[in-house]
Amino acid sequence: MDDIRQYVRVSLSAHEYPREIEFVSEMPLTTSGKVIRRILRSRAQEEAELVQG
């Protein structure tokens, strides 16, 4: 994981690289093959709420 972070920091500007990296088994896709980002955001929000208690 540290290798990924280092590569991204070198390759992208500071405002572009992700602060957190999470691996998922399958990406939610539309019928045309685009990533459904709102589903990923809602999953992240749910996880954050669980952590906060």
PDBQT receptor file of N, H, CA, C and O in Angstrom, charges set to zero:
ATOM      1  N   MET A   1       0.826  -1.191   0.000  1.00  0.00    +0.000 N 
ATOM      2  CA  MET A   1       0.000   0.000   0.000  1.00  0.00    +0.000 C 
ATOM      3  C   MET A   1       0.869   1.253   0.000  1.00  0.00    +0.000 C 
ATOM      4  O   MET A   1       0.523   2.242  -0.645  1.00  0.00    +0.000 OA
ATOM      5  N   ASP A   2       1.989   1.224   0.712  1.00  0.00    +0.000 N 
ATOM      6  H   ASP A   2       2.270   0.420   1.236  1.00  0.00    +0.000 HD
ATOM      7  CA  ASP A   2       2.883   2.382   0.727  1.00  0.00    +0.000 C 
ATOM      8  C   ASP A   2       3.458   2.665  -0.649  1.00  0.00    +0.000 C 
ATOM      9  O   ASP A   2       3.698   3.820  -1.003  1.00  0.00    +0.000 OA
ATOM     10  N   ASP A   3       3.679   1.612  -1.424  1.00  0.00    +0.000 N 
ATOM     11  H   ASP A   3       3.485   0.674  -1.136  1.00  0.00    +0.000 HD
ATOM     12  CA  ASP A   3       4.173   1.798  -2.794  1.00  0.00    +0.000 C 
ATOM     13  C   ASP A   3       3.164   2.570  -3.637  1.00  0.00    +0.000 C 
ATOM     14  O   ASP A   3       3.537   3.436  -4.428  1.00  0.00    +0.000 OA
ATOM     15  N   ILE A   4       1.898   2.252  -3.463  1.00  0.00    +0.000 N 
ATOM     16  H   ILE A   4       1.595   1.549  -2.820  1.00  0.00    +0.000 HD
ATOM     17  CA  ILE A   4       0.838   2.937  -4.209  1.00  0.00    +0.000 C 
ATOM     18  C   ILE A   4       0.795   4.408  -3.813  1.00  0.00    +0.000 C 
ATOM     19  O   ILE A   4       0.733   5.284  -4.676  1.00  0.00    +0.000 OA
ATOM     20  N   ARG A   5       0.827   4.679  -2.521  1.00  0.00    +0.000 N 
ATOM     21  H   ARG A   5       0.878   3.968  -1.820  1.00  0.00    +0.000 HD
ATOM     22  CA  ARG A   5       0.787   6.067  -2.051  1.00  0.00    +0.000 C 
ATOM     23  C   ARG A   5       1.973   6.868  -2.582  1.00  0.00    +0.000 C 
ATOM     24  O   ARG A   5       1.806   8.004  -3.027  1.00  0.00    +0.000 OA
ATOM     25  N   GLN A   6       3.136   6.298  -2.537  1.00  0.00    +0.000 N 
ATOM     26  H   GLN A   6       3.271   5.375  -2.176  1.00  0.00    +0.000 HD
ATOM     27  CA  GLN A   6       4.333   6.993  -3.020  1.00  0.00    +0.000 C 
ATOM     28  C   GLN A   6       4.231   7.274  -4.514  1.00  0.00    +0.000 C 
ATOM     29  O   GLN A   6       4.545   8.376  -4.963  1.00  0.00    +0.000 OA
ATOM     30  N   TYR A   7       3.794   6.284  -5.282  1.00  0.00    +0.000 N 
ATOM     31  H   TYR A   7       3.539   5.389  -4.918  1.00  0.00    +0.000 HD
ATOM     32  CA  TYR A   7       3.654   6.461  -6.734  1.00  0.00    +0.000 C 
ATOM     33  C   TYR A   7       2.658   7.575  -7.057  1.00  0.00    +0.000 C 
ATOM     34  O   TYR A   7       2.916   8.416  -7.918  1.00  0.00    +0.000 OA
ATOM     35  N   VAL A   8       1.531   7.577  -6.368  1.00  0.00    +0.000 N 
ATOM     36  H   VAL A   8       1.321   6.894  -5.669  1.00  0.00    +0.000 HD
ATOM     37  CA  VAL A   8       0.497   8.579  -6.636  1.00  0.00    +0.000 C 
ATOM     38  C   VAL A   8       0.976   9.971  -6.243  1.00  0.00    +0.000 C 
ATOM     39  O   VAL A   8       0.703  10.938  -6.955  1.00  0.00    +0.000 OA
ATOM     40  N   ARG A   9       1.679  10.088  -5.134  1.00  0.00    +0.000 N 
ATOM     41  H   ARG A   9       1.900   9.302  -4.557  1.00  0.00    +0.000 HD
ATOM     42  CA  ARG A   9       2.181  11.398  -4.711  1.00  0.00    +0.000 C 
ATOM     43  C   ARG A   9       3.180  11.964  -5.705  1.00  0.00    +0.000 C 
ATOM     44  O   ARG A   9       3.217  13.172  -5.935  1.00  0.00    +0.000 OA
ATOM     45  N   VAL A  10       3.982  11.103  -6.287  1.00  0.00    +0.000 N 
ATOM     46  H   VAL A  10       3.952  10.121  -6.100  1.00  0.00    +0.000 HD
ATOM     47  CA  VAL A  10       4.961  11.560  -7.273  1.00  0.00    +0.000 C 
ATOM     48  C   VAL A  10       4.281  11.898  -8.602  1.00  0.00    +0.000 C 
ATOM     49  O   VAL A  10       4.693  12.831  -9.291  1.00  0.00    +0.000 OA
ATOM     50  N   SER A  11       3.243  11.145  -8.958  1.00  0.00    +0.000 N 
ATOM     51  H   SER A  11       2.907  10.388  -8.398  1.00  0.00    +0.000 HD
ATOM     52  CA  SER A  11       2.607  11.290 -10.261  1.00  0.00    +0.000 C 
ATOM     53  C   SER A  11       1.566  12.400 -10.331  1.00  0.00    +0.000 C 
ATOM     54  O   SER A  11       1.330  12.954 -11.405  1.00  0.00    +0.000 OA
ATOM     55  N   LEU A  12       0.939  12.734  -9.202  1.00  0.00    +0.000 N 
ATOM     56  H   LEU A  12       1.130  12.284  -8.330  1.00  0.00    +0.000 HD
ATOM     57  CA  LEU A  12      -0.147  13.713  -9.210  1.00  0.00    +0.000 C 
ATOM     58  C   LEU A  12       0.189  14.917  -8.346  1.00  0.00    +0.000 C 
ATOM     59  O   LEU A  12       1.100  14.874  -7.519  1.00  0.00    +0.000 OA
ATOM     60  N   SER A  13      -0.558  15.985  -8.551  1.00  0.00    +0.000 N 
ATOM     61  H   SER A  13      -1.298  16.020  -9.222  1.00  0.00    +0.000 HD
ATOM     62  CA  SER A  13      -0.414  17.167  -7.704  1.00  0.00    +0.000 C 
ATOM     63  C   SER A  13      -0.967  16.856  -6.315  1.00  0.00    +0.000 C 
ATOM     64  O   SER A  13      -1.730  15.907  -6.138  1.00  0.00    +0.000 OA
ATOM     65  N   ALA A  14      -0.578  17.658  -5.343  1.00  0.00    +0.000 N 
ATOM     66  H   ALA A  14       0.041  18.430  -5.487  1.00  0.00    +0.000 HD
ATOM     67  CA  ALA A  14      -0.974  17.416  -3.955  1.00  0.00    +0.000 C 
ATOM     68  C   ALA A  14      -2.492  17.413  -3.779  1.00  0.00    +0.000 C 
ATOM     69  O   ALA A  14      -3.012  16.640  -2.974  1.00  0.00    +0.000 OA
ATOM     70  N   HIS A  15      -3.206  18.254  -4.509  1.00  0.00    +0.000 N 
ATOM     71  H   HIS A  15      -2.783  18.882  -5.163  1.00  0.00    +0.000 HD
ATOM     72  CA  HIS A  15      -4.653  18.304  -4.346  1.00  0.00    +0.000 C 
ATOM     73  C   HIS A  15      -5.372  17.162  -5.078  1.00  0.00    +0.000 C 
ATOM     74  O   HIS A  15      -6.568  16.958  -4.869  1.00  0.00    +0.000 OA
ATOM     75  N   GLU A  16      -4.664  16.422  -5.924  1.00  0.00    +0.000 N 
ATOM     76  H   GLU A  16      -3.692  16.588  -6.094  1.00  0.00    +0.000 HD
ATOM     77  CA  GLU A  16      -5.283  15.361  -6.708  1.00  0.00    +0.000 C 
ATOM     78  C   GLU A  16      -5.190  13.975  -6.076  1.00  0.00    +0.000 C 
ATOM     79  O   GLU A  16      -6.068  13.143  -6.308  1.00  0.00    +0.000 OA
ATOM     80  N   TYR A  17      -4.163  13.706  -5.294  1.00  0.00    +0.000 N 
ATOM     81  H   TYR A  17      -3.450  14.382  -5.105  1.00  0.00    +0.000 HD
ATOM     82  CA  TYR A  17      -4.007  12.342  -4.817  1.00  0.00    +0.000 C 
ATOM     83  C   TYR A  17      -4.943  12.059  -3.641  1.00  0.00    +0.000 C 
ATOM     84  O   TYR A  17      -5.212  12.937  -2.821  1.00  0.00    +0.000 OA
ATOM     85  N   PRO A  18      -5.432  10.825  -3.573  1.00  0.00    +0.000 N 
ATOM     86  CA  PRO A  18      -6.396  10.475  -2.522  1.00  0.00    +0.000 C 
ATOM     87  C   PRO A  18      -5.728  10.383  -1.156  1.00  0.00    +0.000 C 
ATOM     88  O   PRO A  18      -4.586   9.935  -1.045  1.00  0.00    +0.000 OA
ATOM     89  N   ARG A  19      -6.431  10.802  -0.133  1.00  0.00    +0.000 N 
ATOM     90  H   ARG A  19      -7.358  11.166  -0.223  1.00  0.00    +0.000 HD
ATOM     91  CA  ARG A  19      -5.918  10.719   1.237  1.00  0.00    +0.000 C 
ATOM     92  C   ARG A  19      -6.104   9.320   1.794  1.00  0.00    +0.000 C 
ATOM     93  O   ARG A  19      -5.344   8.876   2.656  1.00  0.00    +0.000 OA
ATOM     94  N   GLU A  20      -7.119   8.630   1.296  1.00  0.00    +0.000 N 
ATOM     95  H   GLU A  20      -7.736   8.990   0.596  1.00  0.00    +0.000 HD
ATOM     96  CA  GLU A  20      -7.400   7.266   1.745  1.00  0.00    +0.000 C 
ATOM     97  C   GLU A  20      -7.525   6.361   0.526  1.00  0.00    +0.000 C 
ATOM     98  O   GLU A  20      -8.011   6.774  -0.527  1.00  0.00    +0.000 OA
ATOM     99  N   ILE A  21      -7.082   5.132   0.687  1.00  0.00    +0.000 N 
ATOM    100  H   ILE A  21      -6.687   4.796   1.543  1.00  0.00    +0.000 HD
ATOM    101  CA  ILE A  21      -7.186   4.133  -0.376  1.00  0.00    +0.000 C 
ATOM    102  C   ILE A  21      -7.894   2.926   0.203  1.00  0.00    +0.000 C 
ATOM    103  O   ILE A  21      -7.518   2.416   1.258  1.00  0.00    +0.000 OA
ATOM    104  N   GLU A  22      -8.923   2.474  -0.498  1.00  0.00    +0.000 N 
ATOM    105  H   GLU A  22      -9.228   2.888  -1.356  1.00  0.00    +0.000 HD
ATOM    106  CA  GLU A  22      -9.658   1.285  -0.063  1.00  0.00    +0.000 C 
ATOM    107  C   GLU A  22      -9.809   0.348  -1.252  1.00  0.00    +0.000 C 
ATOM    108  O   GLU A  22     -10.164   0.773  -2.352  1.00  0.00    +0.000 OA
ATOM    109  N   PHE A  23      -9.538  -0.920  -1.021  1.00  0.00    +0.000 N 
ATOM    110  H   PHE A  23      -9.250  -1.265  -0.127  1.00  0.00    +0.000 HD
ATOM    111  CA  PHE A  23      -9.683  -1.911  -2.072  1.00  0.00    +0.000 C 
ATOM    112  C   PHE A  23     -11.054  -2.563  -1.950  1.00  0.00    +0.000 C 
ATOM    113  O   PHE A  23     -11.482  -2.933  -0.857  1.00  0.00    +0.000 OA
ATOM    114  N   VAL A  24     -11.737  -2.700  -3.083  1.00  0.00    +0.000 N 
ATOM    115  H   VAL A  24     -11.389  -2.399  -3.971  1.00  0.00    +0.000 HD
ATOM    116  CA  VAL A  24     -13.043  -3.351  -3.118  1.00  0.00    +0.000 C 
ATOM    117  C   VAL A  24     -12.966  -4.529  -4.081  1.00  0.00    +0.000 C 
ATOM    118  O   VAL A  24     -12.172  -4.528  -5.022  1.00  0.00    +0.000 OA
ATOM    119  N   SER A  25     -13.795  -5.523  -3.833  1.00  0.00    +0.000 N 
ATOM    120  H   SER A  25     -14.440  -5.523  -3.069  1.00  0.00    +0.000 HD
ATOM    121  CA  SER A  25     -13.772  -6.709  -4.692  1.00  0.00    +0.000 C 
ATOM    122  C   SER A  25     -14.409  -6.443  -6.051  1.00  0.00    +0.000 C 
ATOM    123  O   SER A  25     -14.052  -7.075  -7.045  1.00  0.00    +0.000 OA
ATOM    124  N   GLU A  26     -15.357  -5.500  -6.091  1.00  0.00    +0.000 N 
ATOM    125  H   GLU A  26     -15.647  -4.986  -5.284  1.00  0.00    +0.000 HD
ATOM    126  CA  GLU A  26     -16.044  -5.223  -7.342  1.00  0.00    +0.000 C 
ATOM    127  C   GLU A  26     -16.515  -3.772  -7.354  1.00  0.00    +0.000 C 
ATOM    128  O   GLU A  26     -17.046  -3.280  -6.358  1.00  0.00    +0.000 OA
ATOM    129  N   MET A  27     -16.320  -3.092  -8.475  1.00  0.00    +0.000 N 
ATOM    130  H   MET A  27     -15.888  -3.491  -9.284  1.00  0.00    +0.000 HD
ATOM    131  CA  MET A  27     -16.760  -1.708  -8.609  1.00  0.00    +0.000 C 
ATOM    132  C   MET A  27     -18.211  -1.676  -9.078  1.00  0.00    +0.000 C 
ATOM    133  O   MET A  27     -18.580  -2.427  -9.980  1.00  0.00    +0.000 OA
ATOM    134  N   PRO A  28     -19.044  -0.815  -8.479  1.00  0.00    +0.000 N 
ATOM    135  CA  PRO A  28     -20.417  -0.673  -8.965  1.00  0.00    +0.000 C 
ATOM    136  C   PRO A  28     -20.412   0.077 -10.295  1.00  0.00    +0.000 C 
ATOM    137  O   PRO A  28     -19.919   1.202 -10.378  1.00  0.00    +0.000 OA
ATOM    138  N   LEU A  29     -20.959  -0.546 -11.323  1.00  0.00    +0.000 N 
ATOM    139  H   LEU A  29     -21.359  -1.460 -11.256  1.00  0.00    +0.000 HD
ATOM    140  CA  LEU A  29     -20.936   0.042 -12.663  1.00  0.00    +0.000 C 
ATOM    141  C   LEU A  29     -22.344   0.234 -13.218  1.00  0.00    +0.000 C 
ATOM    142  O   LEU A  29     -23.269  -0.505 -12.881  1.00  0.00    +0.000 OA
ATOM    143  N   THR A  30     -22.486   1.247 -14.080  1.00  0.00    +0.000 N 
ATOM    144  H   THR A  30     -21.735   1.848 -14.354  1.00  0.00    +0.000 HD
ATOM    145  CA  THR A  30     -23.731   1.446 -14.810  1.00  0.00    +0.000 C 
ATOM    146  C   THR A  30     -23.761   0.453 -15.970  1.00  0.00    +0.000 C 
ATOM    147  O   THR A  30     -22.793  -0.273 -16.197  1.00  0.00    +0.000 OA
ATOM    148  N   THR A  31     -24.863   0.426 -16.694  1.00  0.00    +0.000 N 
ATOM    149  H   THR A  31     -25.649   1.016 -16.509  1.00  0.00    +0.000 HD
ATOM    150  CA  THR A  31     -24.960  -0.488 -17.840  1.00  0.00    +0.000 C 
ATOM    151  C   THR A  31     -23.974  -0.117 -18.946  1.00  0.00    +0.000 C 
ATOM    152  O   THR A  31     -23.614  -0.957 -19.771  1.00  0.00    +0.000 OA
ATOM    153  N   SER A  32     -23.534   1.157 -18.958  1.00  0.00    +0.000 N 
ATOM    154  H   SER A  32     -23.826   1.839 -18.288  1.00  0.00    +0.000 HD
ATOM    155  CA  SER A  32     -22.562   1.576 -19.970  1.00  0.00    +0.000 C 
ATOM    156  C   SER A  32     -21.117   1.420 -19.491  1.00  0.00    +0.000 C 
ATOM    157  O   SER A  32     -20.183   1.744 -20.224  1.00  0.00    +0.000 OA
ATOM    158  N   GLY A  33     -20.930   0.920 -18.255  1.00  0.00    +0.000 N 
ATOM    159  H   GLY A  33     -21.689   0.656 -17.660  1.00  0.00    +0.000 HD
ATOM    160  CA  GLY A  33     -19.596   0.631 -17.765  1.00  0.00    +0.000 C 
ATOM    161  C   GLY A  33     -18.929   1.727 -16.961  1.00  0.00    +0.000 C 
ATOM    162  O   GLY A  33     -17.747   1.616 -16.635  1.00  0.00    +0.000 OA
ATOM    163  N   LYS A  34     -19.660   2.786 -16.633  1.00  0.00    +0.000 N 
ATOM    164  H   LYS A  34     -20.620   2.875 -16.898  1.00  0.00    +0.000 HD
ATOM    165  CA  LYS A  34     -19.083   3.861 -15.822  1.00  0.00    +0.000 C 
ATOM    166  C   LYS A  34     -19.236   3.531 -14.337  1.00  0.00    +0.000 C 
ATOM    167  O   LYS A  34     -20.197   2.876 -13.933  1.00  0.00    +0.000 OA
ATOM    168  N   VAL A  35     -18.283   3.988 -13.534  1.00  0.00    +0.000 N 
ATOM    169  H   VAL A  35     -17.502   4.520 -13.862  1.00  0.00    +0.000 HD
ATOM    170  CA  VAL A  35     -18.324   3.756 -12.091  1.00  0.00    +0.000 C 
ATOM    171  C   VAL A  35     -19.434   4.613 -11.478  1.00  0.00    +0.000 C 
ATOM    172  O   VAL A  35     -19.554   5.800 -11.782  1.00  0.00    +0.000 OA
ATOM    173  N   ILE A  36     -20.234   4.002 -10.619  1.00  0.00    +0.000 N 
ATOM    174  H   ILE A  36     -20.136   3.038 -10.372  1.00  0.00    +0.000 HD
ATOM    175  CA  ILE A  36     -21.293   4.728  -9.920  1.00  0.00    +0.000 C 
ATOM    176  C   ILE A  36     -20.685   5.268  -8.623  1.00  0.00    +0.000 C 
ATOM    177  O   ILE A  36     -20.671   4.592  -7.595  1.00  0.00    +0.000 OA
ATOM    178  N   ARG A  37     -20.192   6.488  -8.698  1.00  0.00    +0.000 N 
ATOM    179  H   ARG A  37     -20.203   7.038  -9.533  1.00  0.00    +0.000 HD
ATOM    180  CA  ARG A  37     -19.457   7.071  -7.575  1.00  0.00    +0.000 C 
ATOM    181  C   ARG A  37     -20.341   7.347  -6.370  1.00  0.00    +0.000 C 
ATOM    182  O   ARG A  37     -19.860   7.312  -5.237  1.00  0.00    +0.000 OA
ATOM    183  N   ARG A  38     -21.618   7.619  -6.588  1.00  0.00    +0.000 N 
ATOM    184  H   ARG A  38     -22.009   7.648  -7.508  1.00  0.00    +0.000 HD
ATOM    185  CA  ARG A  38     -22.499   7.910  -5.452  1.00  0.00    +0.000 C 
ATOM    186  C   ARG A  38     -22.644   6.705  -4.540  1.00  0.00    +0.000 C 
ATOM    187  O   ARG A  38     -22.798   6.865  -3.329  1.00  0.00    +0.000 OA
ATOM    188  N   ILE A  39     -22.597   5.498  -5.099  1.00  0.00    +0.000 N 
ATOM    189  H   ILE A  39     -22.472   5.368  -6.082  1.00  0.00    +0.000 HD
ATOM    190  CA  ILE A  39     -22.655   4.294  -4.273  1.00  0.00    +0.000 C 
ATOM    191  C   ILE A  39     -21.386   4.166  -3.446  1.00  0.00    +0.000 C 
ATOM    192  O   ILE A  39     -21.450   3.826  -2.264  1.00  0.00    +0.000 OA
ATOM    193  N   LEU A  40     -20.250   4.430  -4.043  1.00  0.00    +0.000 N 
ATOM    194  H   LEU A  40     -20.198   4.706  -5.003  1.00  0.00    +0.000 HD
ATOM    195  CA  LEU A  40     -18.991   4.388  -3.295  1.00  0.00    +0.000 C 
ATOM    196  C   LEU A  40     -18.981   5.433  -2.183  1.00  0.00    +0.000 C 
ATOM    197  O   LEU A  40     -18.517   5.165  -1.075  1.00  0.00    +0.000 OA
ATOM    198  N   ARG A  41     -19.502   6.642  -2.489  1.00  0.00    +0.000 N 
ATOM    199  H   ARG A  41     -19.878   6.860  -3.390  1.00  0.00    +0.000 HD
ATOM    200  CA  ARG A  41     -19.561   7.684  -1.472  1.00  0.00    +0.000 C 
ATOM    201  C   ARG A  41     -20.472   7.292  -0.319  1.00  0.00    +0.000 C 
ATOM    202  O   ARG A  41     -20.144   7.527   0.844  1.00  0.00    +0.000 OA
ATOM    203  N   SER A  42     -21.621   6.693  -0.640  1.00  0.00    +0.000 N 
ATOM    204  H   SER A  42     -21.887   6.502  -1.585  1.00  0.00    +0.000 HD
ATOM    205  CA  SER A  42     -22.552   6.310   0.423  1.00  0.00    +0.000 C 
ATOM    206  C   SER A  42     -21.962   5.201   1.289  1.00  0.00    +0.000 C 
ATOM    207  O   SER A  42     -22.176   5.193   2.501  1.00  0.00    +0.000 OA
ATOM    208  N   ARG A  43     -21.229   4.270   0.695  1.00  0.00    +0.000 N 
ATOM    209  H   ARG A  43     -21.055   4.276  -0.290  1.00  0.00    +0.000 HD
ATOM    210  CA  ARG A  43     -20.550   3.224   1.476  1.00  0.00    +0.000 C 
ATOM    211  C   ARG A  43     -19.522   3.840   2.421  1.00  0.00    +0.000 C 
ATOM    212  O   ARG A  43     -19.430   3.453   3.586  1.00  0.00    +0.000 OA
ATOM    213  N   ALA A  44     -18.763   4.784   1.920  1.00  0.00    +0.000 N 
ATOM    214  H   ALA A  44     -18.838   5.098   0.974  1.00  0.00    +0.000 HD
ATOM    215  CA  ALA A  44     -17.748   5.447   2.747  1.00  0.00    +0.000 C 
ATOM    216  C   ALA A  44     -18.412   6.229   3.875  1.00  0.00    +0.000 C 
ATOM    217  O   ALA A  44     -17.918   6.232   5.003  1.00  0.00    +0.000 OA
ATOM    218  N   GLN A  45     -19.521   6.888   3.580  1.00  0.00    +0.000 N 
ATOM    219  H   GLN A  45     -19.923   6.885   2.664  1.00  0.00    +0.000 HD
ATOM    220  CA  GLN A  45     -20.242   7.643   4.605  1.00  0.00    +0.000 C 
ATOM    221  C   GLN A  45     -20.770   6.715   5.690  1.00  0.00    +0.000 C 
ATOM    222  O   GLN A  45     -20.680   7.036   6.875  1.00  0.00    +0.000 OA
ATOM    223  N   GLU A  46     -21.319   5.568   5.299  1.00  0.00    +0.000 N 
ATOM    224  H   GLU A  46     -21.392   5.308   4.336  1.00  0.00    +0.000 HD
ATOM    225  CA  GLU A  46     -21.829   4.599   6.272  1.00  0.00    +0.000 C 
ATOM    226  C   GLU A  46     -20.709   4.082   7.172  1.00  0.00    +0.000 C 
ATOM    227  O   GLU A  46     -20.889   3.952   8.383  1.00  0.00    +0.000 OA
ATOM    228  N   GLU A  47     -19.563   3.790   6.581  1.00  0.00    +0.000 N 
ATOM    229  H   GLU A  47     -19.416   3.896   5.597  1.00  0.00    +0.000 HD
ATOM    230  CA  GLU A  47     -18.422   3.317   7.364  1.00  0.00    +0.000 C 
ATOM    231  C   GLU A  47     -17.939   4.387   8.340  1.00  0.00    +0.000 C 
ATOM    232  O   GLU A  47     -17.585   4.079   9.478  1.00  0.00    +0.000 OA
ATOM    233  N   ALA A  48     -17.924   5.640   7.896  1.00  0.00    +0.000 N 
ATOM    234  H   ALA A  48     -18.211   5.891   6.971  1.00  0.00    +0.000 HD
ATOM    235  CA  ALA A  48     -17.494   6.746   8.757  1.00  0.00    +0.000 C 
ATOM    236  C   ALA A  48     -18.448   6.913   9.937  1.00  0.00    +0.000 C 
ATOM    237  O   ALA A  48     -18.010   7.183  11.056  1.00  0.00    +0.000 OA
ATOM    238  N   GLU A  49     -19.742   6.755   9.696  1.00  0.00    +0.000 N 
ATOM    239  H   GLU A  49     -20.098   6.535   8.787  1.00  0.00    +0.000 HD
ATOM    240  CA  GLU A  49     -20.722   6.879  10.758  1.00  0.00    +0.000 C 
ATOM    241  C   GLU A  49     -20.571   5.748  11.773  1.00  0.00    +0.000 C 
ATOM    242  O   GLU A  49     -20.752   5.963  12.971  1.00  0.00    +0.000 OA
ATOM    243  N   LEU A  50     -20.241   4.544  11.301  1.00  0.00    +0.000 N 
ATOM    244  H   LEU A  50     -20.093   4.369  10.328  1.00  0.00    +0.000 HD
ATOM    245  CA  LEU A  50     -20.036   3.429  12.212  1.00  0.00    +0.000 C 
ATOM    246  C   LEU A  50     -18.818   3.651  13.103  1.00  0.00    +0.000 C 
ATOM    247  O   LEU A  50     -18.837   3.314  14.287  1.00  0.00    +0.000 OA
ATOM    248  N   VAL A  51     -17.774   4.211  12.535  1.00  0.00    +0.000 N 
ATOM    249  H   VAL A  51     -17.759   4.484  11.573  1.00  0.00    +0.000 HD
ATOM    250  CA  VAL A  51     -16.550   4.467  13.289  1.00  0.00    +0.000 C 
ATOM    251  C   VAL A  51     -16.790   5.546  14.340  1.00  0.00    +0.000 C 
ATOM    252  O   VAL A  51     -16.291   5.450  15.461  1.00  0.00    +0.000 OA
ATOM    253  N   GLN A  52     -17.547   6.562  13.977  1.00  0.00    +0.000 N 
ATOM    254  H   GLN A  52     -17.953   6.640  13.066  1.00  0.00    +0.000 HD
ATOM    255  CA  GLN A  52     -17.800   7.656  14.903  1.00  0.00    +0.000 C 
ATOM    256  C   GLN A  52     -18.739   7.241  16.037  1.00  0.00    +0.000 C 
ATOM    257  O   GLN A  52     -18.749   7.860  17.101  1.00  0.00    +0.000 OA
ATOM    258  N   GLY A  53     -19.507   6.214  15.807  1.00  0.00    +0.000 N 
ATOM    259  H   GLY A  53     -19.499   5.711  14.943  1.00  0.00    +0.000 HD
ATOM    260  CA  GLY A  53     -20.340   5.647  16.848  1.00  0.00    +0.000 C 
ATOM    261  C   GLY A  53     -21.651   6.252  16.959  1.00  0.00    +0.000 C 
ATOM    262  O   GLY A  53     -22.446   5.851  17.809  1.00  0.00    +0.000 OA
TER     263      GLY A  53
